[in-house]
């Protein structure tokens, strides 16, 4: 542990020791001002600068951030933690509940929150962690800057199966009833946002960006969660714009502009033993621009058994997309044993636009558990690749497909 880390742990221990006493109460409620939220209830504002945070683009504000959070979370009143305008640097921080108020706690970022770049400070797989909270609003119009360009060179996961992932920028773990809106994330070291073990999460009007060649910078990765809605957002990054992993149910992705990136994906599935099933996925009214994939389902070859079912992709616009419609059940290896992830009841409806590959529909399903109940309705794609006069085609292997409406291309 670094000296800074030791100081932070000591500070938190001292803060905990006075959790029930007058000194803590005095610190937590100092420099407060009351506002009124949309429901008419008074809201107490906890400003990080009143707890020692400095917007000087160099001071590590982790301790001040956590002191402010604890004051707001433990106040027992409707509370808002505010990071005002300016650039605030911080090493990893954990904002943990449960909080004492019956009203959702608000975390408002107005300025720029910038990550430190010394990887020895990151003992876990995230930079900003919200956990064990029922009722959270994260907003404010500000930006989380992961400073990933300083460390992407250390990501060797593409060639090292035992790699240590870089930290994600924002992680929600065991968070219920949360609203995330009007924030930006740039240059994450790994995932921009990871939602796991959560229920009822609404993500709306956010902007996530990283260069197309940045490694594993997924926009939003969802796993082990139920009732996650991602709407009206712009995501351009170096990996999947949205990836939906194991244990995800009742997920809605709507009005998302994706590009650059690897598309909107269910998976990768089947990487681990005893994975939970994926079901109830709807991806609708989205646009993909200049991405390597469009709407994709992917599972690892030689996987343990699991299922992905009741999945709908509808009203999708492809603009210069390499693989607009794809199921890949040999992800990770073309020569390994078949995947045992069973994919069924998958609907593609009103998919239109342009493909930079002449194979616009590719279903590479498992020979062990072929894809069942796949539906293609009103598919209208045009080839705009470099091979002149190349006809648009499809490749459908081990897939039981039913077609309707326009089929350009159909599944042969």
Residue, then its C-alpha position, 0 to 999 in steps of 0.5 A: x500500500x502507498x503512503x497516500x493509501x495508508x493515510x486514507x485508511x487511517x483517516x477513514x478509521x478515525x472518521x468511523x470512530x466518531x460516527x455516533x458522536x458530536x464531532x462527526x455530526x459537526x463535521x458532517x453538517x458544517x457549511x450546509x445550505x438548504x434547497x428544495x428538490x422536485x418533490x418539495x422536500x428540503x435538501x441539504x447540500x454537502x459541498x466537497x470544498x467545505x471538507x478540504x477538496x481542492x480544484x487545483x488539478x493536482x491534490x488527491x481529494x479522495x479523503x475529502x470526497x469520502x468525508x463529504x459522502x459519509x456526512x451526507x449519507x449518514x445525515x438522515x436528511x434528504x442530501x446532495x453531495x456536490x462536486x462544483x466546477x473545476x478539476x478535482x483529482x482523486x485516487x480510488x474512492x468507495x461511496x458506500x451505503x446504506x444511507x440513513x435518509x429515506x430519500x434518494x441521495x444525490x451525487x452531483x458532479x458539476x466539474x471535472x473529476x480526474x483519475x490518478x494514473x499510478x496503477x499501484x494505487x488501484x487495489x481493486x478493479x474500479x476507480x469510483x465505486x457506489x455500493x449497497x445503496x437504495x436510492x441514488x441519483x448521479x447527475x450534474x453535467x460534469x465529467x469523469x476523466x479516467x486518464x486512460x491514455x496514460x495506462x492503456x499500454x499496460x493492457x495485454x488482455x488481448x494476448x494474456x489470458x491471465x491479465x490483470x484488468x485495468x480499473x473501470x471508471x464508475x461501478x455500481x454494485x448492489x445499487x437499487x433504484x438509481x438514476x444516472x443522467x447528464x454526466x460524461x465519461x472520457x478515456x476510461x482505463x477499462x470499462x466506462x461504467x460497470x453495473x453489477x448486482x443491481x436492480x432498477x437502474x435508469x441511465x439516461x442522456x450520458x456521453x461516453x467517449x474513448x478512441x476507437x483503438x483504446x483497449x477494452x473501454x466498453x461503454x456500459x457493461x451490465x451483469x447480474x442485474x435486473x431492470x436496467x434501462x439505457x436510453x438517449x445516450x451517445x457512446x463512442x469507444x474502443x470496445x462494445x458500446x453496451x455489453x450485456x453479461x451473465x445474469x442480466x434480465x429485463x434490460x432495455x437499450x433504446x435511442x443509443x448512438x453507438x460509434x466508434x466501437x464494437x457494437x451493442x452486444x449480448x455477451x461474452x457468455x460462457x467464459x466462467x463456470x455456472x453462469x446465470x442465464x440472460x433473458x428479456x433483452x430489448x435493443x430498440x431505436x438505436x443507430x450504429x455508425x462505423x462500428x465493427x459489429x452491429x447487434x451481436x450475441x457472442x459466447x465462448x467456445x467450449x463453454x459450460x451450459x447456460x441460456x440466452x433467450x427472449x432477445x429482441x433487436x428492433x428498429x435499428x439503423x446501421x451506417x457503415x457497419x462491418x457486421x450488422x447482424x451477428x451471432x458468434x458462438x465460437x468467440x475466442x477460438x475457432x477450433x475449440x469444442x462447441x459452445x453449450x450456451x443455448x440461444x433461443x427466441x431471438x427476434x430481429x425486426x426492421x434492421x436497415x442501413x449499410x454494411x461494409x462487409x458483403x456478409x451482412x447477416x452471420x449466424x455461427x451457432x453451436x453445433x451442440x445446441x443450435x440456435x432455436x426460434x430465430x426470427x428475421x423480419x424486414x431486413x434491408x441492408x446495402x453493401x458499400x464495401x470496397x469490393x465492387x459489384x460484390x453481392x450482399x449475402x448471409x451465412x447461417x450455420x446451426x440456426x433455426x430461422x423464420x423469416x418475414x417481410x423484406x429479406x435483404x439479405x435473407x438467411x440461406 
